[in-house]
Amino acid sequence: MRRTFYYLSTGQYRIVISRIKRLIMNEYYGRMRRFPQLMAPIDLSIPLAFPSMENPEISIIIPVYNQVGYTHRCLASIQASSGRYNFEIIVVDDCSSDATREVMQQAKNLRLVTNEHNLGFILSCNKGAALARGKYLLFLNNDTYVLPGWMDELRGTFDLFPEAGLVGSKLLFPNGVLQEAGGIIWSDASGWNFGRNDDPESPKYCYLREVDYCSGASIMVPKQLFQDLGGFDARFVPAYFEDADLAFAMRSAGYKVFCQPLSQVVHFEGVSSGTDTSKGVKAYQVTNRQKFLAKWGAELSQHRLPGHDAEQEKERGVAGRILVLDNCIPMPDRDAGSVTAFFFMQIFRRLGYKVTFIPAANFAQLEPYTSALQRIGVECLYAPYVTSVTRHLRRHGRDYDFVLLYRVDNAAQYLKPVRRYCPSARVIFDTVDLHFLREQRQAEVERSASLLRKANKTKARELHAMEAADCTIVLSEEERKLLHVENPALELSVVPLLLEIPGCRQDFAHRQDILFIGGFMHKPNVDAVLFFGREIWPLLRRELPDLEFFVIGSDPPPEVRSLDGNGIHIVGYTEKLAPYFDRCRLSVVPLRYGAGIKGKIGTSLSFGVPSVATSLAVEGMGLEDGENVLLADGAEPFADAVARLYLDETLWNRLSAGGLEFVSRHYSLEAGQQRLRTILERLDAKRSPSRMSMASLRSGKNTEMPPLHLKMVASGAEYDEYRFLMADEYARREALEFSLVKEGKLSFKTAVQLLVNPKLLIKGGTPRFEIAASCYVCGRQSHFLSDFQYGAVEKEGVRMPNWRERLVCLGCNLNNRMRAAIQLFELVGSPTLDSRIYVTEQVTPLYEWLHGHYALTVGSEYLGESRPWGKTNSYGVRNESITHLTFPDNSFDYILSFDVFEHVPDYAKAFQECLRCLKSGGMLMFTVPFRLDSPAHLVRARLTGNGDVEHLLPAEYHGDPLSSQGCLCFRHFGWELLDELRAIGFVRVAAYLYWSDKLGYLGGEQVVFAGFKA
């Protein structure tokens, strides 16, 4: 449907009609097959022949047991999928009883290994690996059909990521549906094929990711590393969990496991062993899971519970999430700005961040450039899956920790929605170059008043974007100084060019001719080439009549093309620049206007090719005339400089070496990585008031805080399924809590602490025991006190505490409920220091903490109708009724209410008031007494028509900080509450179930609710 709406909105009606026809055909003939060649009968007579390799780079190991037809088709697909790496094929026949041996023996240059007795899948793989000659082992199931480029993408990933230990393919079903894009292993050792039965072209399945494991149907590993780890662990013989175990062993040895989705393989699942786990070899999937859990239990304890938040769990280890917005996909072979954008995203990935990129001007999937980003692990969003930046931000804005906006047009358009929908994100504005400065200089060269007016408007827009962003990236110290004259308060960081440095590969004597590079969509380049061709080139040709000039760059206009001839070659776009830089003696950069650091100069110097440039062209780069560049302004001086450098080998050698040294020091990826790391760390320190960044908390890295067991459910039915799966876990938790009480006592150190500082005592009770755990609020290990006030007698006559209210941290003096409220608020809501927050309490420790950390927090209490609404009493306590709030519409980013709505007779009206007072995208988070096992509310009391209270059940009063009598509870809520909230107008309504003995959240699974305003 998403694609259909997109095609209709863009007028592509033929595509819509085609899709409708296809749906009808699917309905009538059955499911449309994406790979019709797989439906044809297998012809075993088709010859199989592979190249003979003495020193193969890759050994493809295929263990087989019968199913000769599938094996033949697999080998035929390898034969048709030629690549750039040498390989050998080793087929390990595990005592097949069909024609496998006869058919394989007819294949040319295929190594057939026949087992004397049945070894099973794992030992057959190990046997094949021991015989392999390749540097890399590629384990491939025989029930697969590989697609073009499959092997090259796996092997190439090891070059891109030297830390890789295992790389797996994206697996497809024969009908084209996704089978797996990497796997997740949950805390109970159960596996999850991420993306199963979904659209394989969806962007979230198309970029390289670090994963828990990849199914062994198609995985590549370095042979030496495989041997060092002992191969597939024999404890899992004959099969199952050996692939996950190898992946975990890789990580334990310090390597990473990747899924490379650009490597695609069709997998006929279950051909060899079936799908029934109750019998045959498939039964080992159940028994081996327990072995795997026993082996890797410590690591798995850090994983989420089964099925919980797969989107976050699939990238559990990321340091944070960064959204990058630019006009179009970077094309590094066409312009310098694209080179920088590409390297920025590559560096963010190196720093451990998940990077999402949106080409905001056209949402185009443009090859080979989109795949180039996906290959290095950047998630690229494109049509028809994403066709609006704002809509994407509404749904996913809270996931991002940073947003990088390229160019003033994007900053002007998207700064407001980013601030609105990405409340926890720090915004970085990259000018690319100062547009207003370039336009001012163009106006001066062309003496145009209209261009000058345009430049002034651009200047105002750029300065406004810089003021609104948390940080602005500029290319040079000169730009920073210029901008600080305009506004000294701007937060500016300098990140110059980023370049790969291939170095000088030819000496002076083996070079000839000169070149210019630069895309002609950029007007300064057009002016520069015309100036050079019309005024400088005739002077040069008189002195160097055999000299030739190559003009390289995309989209040359007619006036530039008209220069072709008389030694000038208008090459236009070329995919590879290296051949030109390796043959030419120097580059020319005769720019007369422009702004920013010039990528054309940096690129030339990175090849060891000196440049002759105007003074304006090297502005802000720090280059020195005669040391690493030659400068000249005006036609005659420029021509003289070119001729001098072209003929003087000593000068050329000095500038070549000096230029290489300069770019290595200033423009290398390592230098840029350090600058970007500093920017992110500085902004991250400001982003959250907590002691740990939200990114760190979500990832479980860079913090001492243990992970929180958190489950989000959207309905009672979903909870019932979850509760069924959690039966054993619930029993374990209950037993643990029971043991804490039975064994609990106060330590001598804590008893002395309480004597010295009685304020630490739990109010209203006497501490009976303590437990040690981490406190989210304190940010460290702490001790928690508990007693038995309001507790109840449970099994074996043991009195259990009211964990929710009577488990208090010695450090912050907050109880279980309050600490959890703060953590879930920051984790789910991702607030910022300037968030506007309303809390429906004001005389509690929870409010004190929130107000102390978020300055724009407002609290209130219900003081009664005898006092004016919205006014404060002599103690500064504000009087509000939650059913008639005095705040204007759209006042708050967050409204927090803990155990209040059950005391309100017309709770629906209270929810409506909260919705009114929230800003668009704002969140309501609250707790209420909740019946996890009931779809309906339990009504305890209600108001009659004359305003009297009618008690339907014995009266129940809860604690009230302003009244010793307590507050009457009208109801306990059930799961129908979520549908009521949706009917009122809240979106993304969910219940968040949490528990953690490591964080002191005990008392069974507790629940917090959240909903957002659209």
SVG drawing of the C-alpha trace seen along z (x, -y; Angstrom):
<svg xmlns="http://www.w3.org/2000/svg" viewBox="-29 -47 95 93">
<polyline fill="none" stroke="black" stroke-width="0.4" points="0.0,0.0 2.8,-2.4 4.3,-2.0 0.9,-2.3 0.1,-5.6 3.6,-6.9 3.1,-6.0 -0.4,-7.6 0.9,-10.8 3.6,-11.1 1.4,-10.4 2.8,-7.0 -0.6,-5.4 0.8,-2.6 2.8,-1.2 -0.3,-1.2 -2.3,0.6 0.6,3.1 0.6,3.7 -3.2,4.4 -2.8,6.8 0.0,8.6 -2.2,8.9 -5.0,10.5 -2.5,12.9 -1.2,13.8 -4.7,14.5 -5.6,16.7 -2.3,18.5 -0.8,18.6 2.0,16.5 4.2,14.8 7.7,16.2 10.5,13.8 12.9,16.4 11.1,18.3 14.3,20.1 14.1,21.9 10.7,23.3 12.0,25.1 12.9,28.8 16.5,29.5 18.5,30.8 21.4,32.8 22.9,33.2 23.9,29.5 27.7,29.6 29.5,28.0 32.9,26.6 35.0,24.2 38.3,22.5 41.4,24.3 43.2,22.3 46.5,23.3 46.3,20.6 42.6,19.8 41.7,16.8 38.5,18.5 37.5,22.1 33.8,22.7 32.8,25.7 29.5,27.4 28.6,30.3 26.0,32.6 23.8,35.5 21.6,36.6 19.5,34.0 21.7,34.1 19.3,31.9 19.7,29.0 23.4,29.5 23.6,29.3 21.5,26.2 23.6,24.5 26.8,25.3 25.3,24.0 24.4,20.7 28.1,20.4 29.2,21.1 27.0,18.3 28.0,15.8 31.5,14.9 33.4,12.6 36.8,10.9 38.3,13.4 39.8,16.8 38.1,19.7 37.9,23.5 34.9,25.6 35.1,28.5 32.0,30.7 32.0,33.0 29.7,36.0 28.5,37.4 27.6,40.9 24.8,39.9 22.7,42.7 21.5,41.0 23.5,40.0 25.5,37.3 28.9,39.0 28.4,39.7 27.2,36.2 29.9,34.5 32.6,36.6 31.6,35.2 32.1,31.6 35.4,30.1 37.8,28.7 35.6,29.5 37.1,31.2 34.9,34.1 35.6,35.4 33.7,38.6 33.3,39.6 33.8,43.2 31.0,43.1 28.4,40.5 29.9,37.6 27.0,35.1 26.9,31.5 29.4,30.0 32.2,32.6 31.8,32.5 32.3,28.8 35.4,29.1 36.8,31.8 36.3,29.6 37.9,26.6 41.0,28.7 41.5,29.5 40.9,26.0 43.7,24.1 42.0,20.6 42.8,17.8 39.0,17.5 36.5,20.3 33.0,19.9 30.5,22.3 27.5,22.8 24.5,25.1 23.7,27.2 20.0,26.1 21.0,22.5 21.0,20.5 23.5,17.7 22.9,14.4 25.5,12.3 28.1,10.5 27.3,12.8 30.9,13.9 32.6,10.6 30.5,8.7 31.3,11.2 35.1,11.1 35.1,7.3 33.7,6.7 36.9,8.1 38.8,5.4 36.5,2.7 36.4,3.9 39.6,5.6 38.0,6.3 35.5,8.7 35.7,12.3 32.6,13.6 30.4,12.2 27.1,13.7 24.6,13.2 21.1,12.0 18.9,15.0 15.7,15.1 12.9,17.6 12.5,18.9 9.4,16.6 11.5,13.5 10.4,12.9 13.0,12.2 14.2,15.2 16.8,13.5 18.9,10.3 21.1,11.4 20.0,13.1 19.2,12.1 19.9,14.4 17.6,13.6 18.5,14.0 17.0,17.5 19.2,18.6 16.3,18.7 17.0,17.3 15.2,14.8 15.7,14.4 15.4,10.6 13.0,9.6 11.6,13.0 8.7,13.0 9.1,9.2 10.0,7.2 13.7,7.8 14.1,4.4 13.0,2.5 15.8,0.1 16.1,1.6 17.3,4.9 19.7,3.5 22.7,2.1 25.6,3.9 25.0,4.5 26.9,6.1 24.7,9.0 24.5,11.7 24.9,14.4 24.3,15.3 22.6,18.5 25.3,20.9 23.7,21.3 26.2,18.8 29.0,17.4 32.6,16.5 35.5,16.6 39.3,16.3 40.7,19.8 43.4,19.1 41.0,17.6 38.6,20.6 41.4,23.0 42.6,20.9 39.0,21.2 38.9,24.9 36.4,24.9 32.7,25.6 32.4,26.9 31.9,30.7 29.6,30.4 26.8,29.4 27.2,32.5 25.5,33.3 24.0,29.8 22.3,26.7 23.7,23.7 27.2,24.3 26.8,21.1 25.6,19.0 28.4,20.6 31.0,19.7 29.8,16.1 29.9,15.8 33.4,17.3 34.5,14.7 33.3,11.9 34.9,13.4 38.2,13.4 37.8,9.7 36.3,9.9 33.0,8.7 30.2,10.5 28.5,8.8 25.5,9.4 26.3,8.0 22.9,7.7 24.5,6.9 25.4,10.5 22.1,12.3 21.4,16.0 18.2,17.9 17.8,20.6 15.4,23.5 14.8,23.8 14.4,27.3 15.3,29.3 18.0,31.3 16.6,31.8 12.9,30.7 11.2,28.2 9.8,30.5 11.9,30.1 10.4,33.1 12.1,35.7 15.2,36.5 18.3,34.2 16.0,31.2 15.4,32.3 19.0,31.3 17.9,27.7 16.1,28.1 18.8,30.0 21.6,27.8 19.9,24.7 20.4,25.8 24.0,26.5 24.4,23.1 22.7,21.5 25.0,23.3 28.1,22.2 27.2,18.6 24.9,17.8 27.0,14.9 26.9,13.1 23.2,13.8 22.3,12.3 23.0,8.9 20.5,9.6 16.8,8.7 14.0,11.1 12.5,13.0 10.7,10.9 11.3,7.6 12.1,4.6 13.8,6.3 14.5,2.9 16.7,1.9 18.1,5.3 19.3,5.9 21.8,3.1 22.3,3.5 25.9,2.4 25.7,-1.0 27.0,-4.0 24.1,-6.1 22.1,-7.0 22.8,-9.7 20.4,-11.0 22.1,-12.7 20.1,-14.9 21.4,-16.1 19.8,-17.0 20.8,-13.8 22.9,-10.7 26.6,-11.5 28.4,-10.9 32.1,-11.0 33.3,-10.7 31.5,-13.9 32.0,-16.6 34.1,-17.3 31.1,-17.9 30.0,-14.3 33.5,-13.0 33.2,-14.8 29.7,-13.6 30.6,-10.0 33.7,-10.1 31.7,-11.8 29.3,-8.8 32.1,-6.4 33.8,-8.0 30.5,-8.0 30.3,-4.2 33.9,-3.8 33.0,-5.6 30.3,-3.0 27.2,-5.0 24.3,-3.8 23.9,-6.2 20.7,-6.8 20.8,-8.9 17.9,-10.6 18.3,-12.2 15.7,-14.9 15.4,-16.5 14.4,-13.5 14.3,-10.3 16.1,-8.6 17.8,-5.2 20.7,-6.0 23.2,-3.3 26.0,-2.6 26.0,-5.3 23.3,-4.1 24.8,-0.6 28.2,-2.2 26.8,-3.6 24.8,-0.5 28.0,1.6 29.8,-0.3 26.8,-0.1 24.7,-3.3 21.0,-2.9 19.7,-4.7 16.0,-5.7 14.4,-6.2 11.1,-6.1 8.7,-4.5 9.5,-3.5 10.1,-7.0 8.8,-10.0 8.6,-12.7 11.3,-13.7 8.7,-15.1 6.6,-11.9 9.7,-9.9 10.7,-12.2 7.2,-11.9 7.6,-8.1 11.3,-7.8 12.5,-11.1 13.0,-10.0 15.4,-7.3 18.1,-9.8 20.8,-11.2 22.3,-13.5 20.9,-15.1 23.3,-16.4 21.9,-18.8 23.9,-19.6 23.5,-23.0 21.4,-25.9 18.4,-24.9 18.0,-21.7 18.7,-23.5 16.0,-26.1 13.4,-23.5 14.0,-20.9 15.3,-22.5 11.9,-23.1 10.6,-19.5 13.8,-18.1 13.5,-20.1 9.9,-19.1 10.2,-15.4 13.7,-14.7 13.6,-16.1 16.8,-14.4 18.9,-15.0 21.7,-17.5 21.5,-19.3 24.7,-19.8 24.6,-22.2 27.3,-21.7 27.5,-24.7 29.5,-22.7 30.8,-26.1 29.5,-29.6 26.9,-30.1 26.5,-33.8 30.3,-34.4 30.4,-32.6 27.4,-34.6 28.9,-37.9 32.1,-37.2 30.2,-36.2 28.2,-39.4 31.5,-41.3 33.0,-39.5 29.8,-39.9 29.0,-43.4 25.5,-42.3 23.2,-44.1 20.6,-41.3 23.2,-38.7 24.3,-40.9 20.7,-41.1 20.4,-37.3 23.7,-37.0 22.4,-39.1 19.3,-37.0 21.4,-33.8 23.6,-35.3 20.5,-36.0 19.3,-32.4 22.7,-30.8 23.3,-32.9 19.8,-32.0 20.5,-28.3 23.8,-28.6 22.0,-30.3 19.4,-27.5 21.8,-24.6 23.7,-23.2 26.9,-23.2 27.9,-24.4 30.7,-22.8 32.8,-25.1 35.8,-24.3 38.4,-26.7 39.6,-28.9 39.1,-31.9 35.4,-31.0 35.1,-30.7 36.7,-34.1 34.5,-35.7 31.3,-34.2 32.4,-35.2 32.6,-38.8 28.9,-38.4 27.9,-36.7 30.5,-35.9 28.0,-33.5 27.9,-31.0 29.0,-27.4 31.5,-26.7 33.7,-23.7 36.3,-23.4 36.4,-20.2 38.3,-20.7 38.5,-18.3 38.6,-14.6 40.7,-12.7 42.0,-9.2 45.7,-9.7 46.8,-7.4 50.2,-9.1 52.5,-9.9 52.9,-6.9 54.9,-8.4 58.0,-10.6 58.4,-13.9 60.0,-12.5 57.1,-10.1 54.4,-12.8 53.1,-15.3 50.2,-17.7 47.9,-19.4 44.4,-19.0 41.4,-20.7 38.8,-18.8 35.4,-20.1 31.7,-19.5 30.1,-22.1 26.8,-22.4 29.0,-24.6 29.2,-28.0 32.7,-29.0 34.1,-26.0 32.4,-27.2 33.9,-30.7 37.3,-29.3 37.6,-27.0 36.3,-29.7 38.8,-32.2 41.6,-29.7 40.6,-28.6 40.1,-32.1 42.8,-34.1 45.5,-31.8 45.7,-28.9 46.7,-31.0 49.6,-32.4 50.7,-28.9 50.5,-27.4 53.0,-30.0 55.6,-28.7 54.6,-25.1 53.0,-24.3 52.7,-20.5 51.0,-20.9 47.5,-19.4 44.8,-20.3 42.3,-17.8 39.1,-19.2 37.4,-16.6 34.0,-17.1 30.3,-16.2 27.7,-18.2 29.9,-20.6 27.7,-23.3 27.8,-24.2 30.1,-27.2 32.7,-24.9 32.3,-22.2 33.0,-24.9 36.6,-25.1 37.3,-21.6 40.2,-21.5 43.5,-23.2 45.0,-21.0 42.0,-21.3 40.1,-18.0 36.7,-18.4 36.6,-14.9 33.4,-15.5 32.5,-12.9 34.9,-10.0 34.5,-7.3 38.2,-7.0 40.4,-10.0 43.6,-8.1 44.8,-7.5 44.7,-11.3 46.5,-12.2 49.1,-9.5 49.9,-10.8 49.6,-14.6 52.3,-16.9 50.1,-19.4 46.6,-20.7 45.3,-24.2 42.7,-26.0 42.1,-29.4 39.0,-30.3 37.9,-33.9 35.1,-33.5 33.8,-30.9 34.1,-30.0 35.3,-27.2 38.2,-24.8 38.6,-23.5 38.4,-19.7 40.1,-19.8 43.3,-21.1 43.3,-18.6 42.6,-15.7 45.4,-16.8 47.9,-17.1 46.8,-13.7 48.1,-12.1 51.3,-14.0 50.4,-16.3 51.2,-20.0 48.7,-22.7 48.9,-26.2 46.0,-28.2 44.7,-31.7 45.0,-33.2 41.2,-32.9 41.3,-29.2 43.6,-28.3 41.8,-30.6 41.6,-29.0 43.7,-26.0 46.9,-27.1 49.0,-26.3 52.3,-28.1 53.3,-29.5 56.4,-27.8 56.3,-25.1 53.2,-23.0 51.4,-25.1 52.2,-27.8 50.0,-30.9 49.3,-33.4 46.5,-35.9 45.8,-37.3 46.2,-35.7 49.9,-36.4 51.2,-35.6 49.1,-32.4 50.5,-31.3 54.1,-32.0 53.6,-30.0 52.2,-27.0 55.1,-27.0 57.7,-27.3 56.3,-24.4 55.9,-22.3 59.5,-22.6 61.3,-22.8 61.8,-19.3 63.4,-20.5 60.4,-22.8 58.0,-20.1 59.6,-17.5 59.5,-20.0 55.8,-20.9 54.8,-17.3 56.4,-16.2 55.2,-19.2 51.7,-18.8 51.5,-15.2 52.9,-15.9 50.4,-18.8 47.2,-16.8 48.4,-13.8 48.7,-16.0 45.5,-18.0 43.0,-16.2 43.5,-12.5 40.6,-10.4 42.4,-10.0 42.6,-13.7 38.9,-14.1 37.9,-11.3 39.5,-12.9 37.7,-16.2 34.3,-14.6 34.7,-12.5 35.4,-15.7 32.3,-17.4 30.0,-14.4 31.5,-14.0 31.1,-17.7 27.5,-17.7 26.6,-14.5 27.7,-15.8 25.2,-18.6 22.4,-16.5 21.1,-14.8 21.0,-15.8 21.7,-12.3 25.1,-11.2 25.1,-8.8 23.9,-9.6 20.7,-8.0 22.7,-6.4 24.9,-4.7 22.0,-3.5 20.2,-2.1 23.4,-0.3 24.5,0.9 28.0,-0.4 30.2,-3.1 28.2,-2.9 28.1,-0.8 24.3,-0.6 23.0,3.0 20.4,3.4 16.7,2.9 14.4,5.8 11.7,3.7 8.8,5.1 6.4,2.8 3.0,4.2 0.1,2.5 -2.9,4.7 -4.1,7.3 -3.9,10.0 -0.2,9.2 0.4,9.3 -1.2,12.7 1.2,14.1 4.1,12.5 3.0,13.8 2.8,17.4 6.4,17.1 7.5,15.6 6.1,18.3 9.4,19.8 11.0,16.4 8.3,15.1 8.8,18.2 12.5,17.5 11.9,13.8 9.5,14.8 12.0,17.3 14.7,14.6 12.6,12.0 11.6,14.6 15.3,15.5 16.2,11.8 13.6,11.5 14.6,14.8 18.3,14.0 18.0,10.2 19.6,8.3 21.2,4.9 24.9,4.8 26.9,3.2 28.1,0.4 24.5,-0.5 23.3,-0.4 26.0,-2.8 25.1,-5.0 21.5,-5.2 22.5,-6.1 24.8,-8.9 22.2,-10.2 18.6,-9.4 17.4,-11.2 18.3,-8.1 15.6,-6.1 12.5,-5.0 9.8,-7.4 7.1,-5.7 8.9,-2.4 12.0,-0.7 14.5,0.8 14.6,4.6 17.0,5.6 19.0,4.2 19.9,5.3 22.8,4.2 22.1,3.1 22.8,0.2 20.8,-3.0 19.9,-4.7 19.4,-8.1 22.7,-7.9 24.5,-6.5 26.4,-3.9 26.2,-0.8 24.1,-1.5 22.3,0.1 18.5,0.2 16.6,0.4 13.3,2.1 10.8,3.0 7.4,4.7 5.1,1.7 2.1,2.3 3.6,5.7 1.6,9.0 2.2,12.5 2.9,14.8 4.1,18.4 5.6,20.3 4.3,17.7 7.0,15.2 6.0,11.6 6.9,9.8 7.5,6.1 5.7,3.6 8.6,3.5 7.2,0.8 7.0,-1.8 9.3,-0.5 12.6,0.1 14.5,-3.1 18.0,-3.9 20.4,-5.1 22.0,-7.5 19.1,-9.5 16.4,-8.5 14.0,-7.6 11.9,-4.5 11.5,-1.8 8.6,-3.5 10.2,-6.9 13.6,-5.7 11.9,-3.6 9.7,-6.6 12.8,-8.7 14.6,-6.0 11.6,-5.2 10.8,-8.9 14.4,-9.5 14.6,-6.2 11.2,-6.4 10.8,-10.1 14.4,-11.2 13.9,-14.7 16.4,-17.6 17.5,-20.2 15.0,-22.7 12.0,-20.4 8.8,-21.8 7.4,-19.2 4.2,-19.2 4.1,-16.8 0.8,-16.2 2.5,-16.4 4.7,-19.0 5.5,-18.0 7.2,-14.7 10.9,-13.7 10.1,-12.7 9.1,-16.2 12.1,-17.7 14.4,-15.5 12.7,-16.4 12.6,-20.1 16.2,-20.0 17.3,-18.4 14.9,-19.9 14.5,-23.7 11.2,-24.1 9.4,-21.6 6.0,-22.7 4.2,-20.7 0.9,-21.0 -1.3,-19.4 -5.1,-19.2 -5.7,-21.7 -9.5,-21.8 -12.1,-24.2 -11.9,-26.6 -8.6,-27.9 -8.2,-29.6 -7.2,-27.2 -3.7,-27.8 -2.6,-29.8 0.0,-28.9 -0.6,-28.9 1.8,-30.5 4.1,-27.4 4.4,-27.9 2.3,-24.9 0.2,-25.3 -3.5,-24.3 -4.8,-22.4 -7.6,-20.0 -6.5,-17.5 -9.9,-17.6 -9.8,-21.4 -6.2,-22.4 -5.4,-26.1 -2.6,-25.8 -3.0,-27.0 -3.2,-24.5 0.1,-23.0 2.0,-24.0 4.2,-21.0 6.5,-18.5 5.8,-16.0 3.1,-15.4 3.9,-12.9 1.4,-11.6 2.0,-8.8 -0.9,-7.1 -3.4,-10.0 -6.0,-9.0 -7.5,-6.3 -8.6,-9.0 -10.4,-11.0 -14.1,-10.2 -14.1,-11.4 -10.7,-10.0 -11.5,-10.3 -11.9,-14.1 -8.5,-14.1 -6.8,-12.4 -8.5,-14.8 -7.1,-17.7 -3.6,-16.2 -3.9,-15.8 -5.0,-19.4 -2.0,-20.7 0.6,-18.6 2.5,-19.9 2.3,-17.9 4.6,-15.0 4.5,-15.4 4.2,-12.4 2.0,-11.6 3.5,-9.0 1.6,-7.7 1.0,-4.9 -2.3,-3.6 -3.3,-0.5 -3.5,2.0 -5.0,5.5 -2.6,7.2 -4.9,10.2 -8.1,8.3 -9.4,6.7 -11.9,4.5 -11.6,1.9 -12.6,2.8 -14.8,0.0 -14.6,-0.4 -16.6,-3.6 -18.5,-6.2 -20.3,-9.5 -24.0,-9.5 -26.1,-12.2 -26.2,-14.4 -22.4,-14.2 -22.4,-11.6 -19.9,-8.7 -21.4,-5.3 -19.1,-2.5 -19.4,0.7 -16.6,2.4 -15.1,1.7 -13.5,-1.7 -9.8,-1.8 -7.7,-4.8 -4.2,-5.5 -1.5,-7.7 -1.8,-11.4 1.2,-13.7 -1.3,-16.5 -3.8,-14.5 -3.5,-11.9 -6.9,-10.5 -5.6,-9.4 -7.3,-9.6 -10.2,-7.5 -9.5,-5.1 -12.4,-4.9 -11.0,-2.1 -8.3,0.3 -7.7,0.2 -7.7,3.0 -6.4,3.4 -9.4,1.5 -7.5,-1.6 -5.3,-1.5 -8.2,-1.6 -9.8,-4.4 -6.6,-6.4 -6.5,-5.9 -10.1,-6.9 -9.3,-10.1 -6.7,-10.9 -3.4,-9.6 -1.1,-7.7 1.7,-5.1 -0.1,-4.1 1.7,-1.3 2.3,0.3 5.9,0.7 6.5,3.7 9.7,3.6 11.6,5.6 15.3,5.7 16.9,7.1 20.2,5.4 18.5,2.0 16.3,2.6 13.0,2.8 11.4,5.7 7.9,6.8 7.1,8.6 6.6,6.9 5.5,3.3 3.8,1.3 4.1,-2.3 1.9,-3.7 2.8,-6.2 0.9,-7.8 1.8,-10.6 0.0,-13.5 -0.1,-13.3"/>
</svg>
